Each structure stands twice: as structure tokens, then as C-alpha cells.
Amino acid sequence: MLIIDVRTPEEFNAGHLKGAILIEYQNILNEIEQYVDSKEKEIGLYCAAGVRSEFATQALLHHGYHQAVNLGSFSALWQQYPQLRDE
């Protein structure tokens, strides 16, 4: 699964999940093809609270990326999956 952090560069630099790439939510449709060669690729998106990642997930789903899912908030993922911490 490709993990995408849709927060700002400042938020990303303060902490992000291991292996996550940064694409700000408002740029998701313009930049996704740089990282995904198939619309069937599993894509997980997260942000600070889950709102921006939901916006980005819906945009991707609307454009045919049927495996896009909103993973929710960074803090919840950070606590729930310590193995994904990029420390």
C-alpha cells in the first residue's frame, strides 16, 4: 500500500509515518501519477484529523482510484501502529 500524508510540509517534517510520501491534499490529483502507475494500486491517505485525507480520498475515488482509503488521523495511526513510526 502506498501511504500518502496530505498535510502541509511543516506538519510532515514534524513527524510522519514510515514510508509515507507527502502530497498536500489540494495537489493530490496533480501529483498522484508521479507515484502510482495503476488506478488499482492500494492507496492509504492520512492527515491531522482525517478531514483533508477524506477530501483527497473522495477526489481519488471520483477519478477512478478505486483502492483509495482514508486512514484517518496521524495521531491515531501513530499510537495504534508504533511499527510505522519514522523515528
Secondary structure, DSSP 8 states (H G I E B T S, - for coil): -EEEE-S-HHHHHH--BTT-EE--GGGHHHHGGGT-S-TTS-EEEEESSSHHHHHHHHHHHHTT-TTEEEEEEHHHHHHH-GGGB--
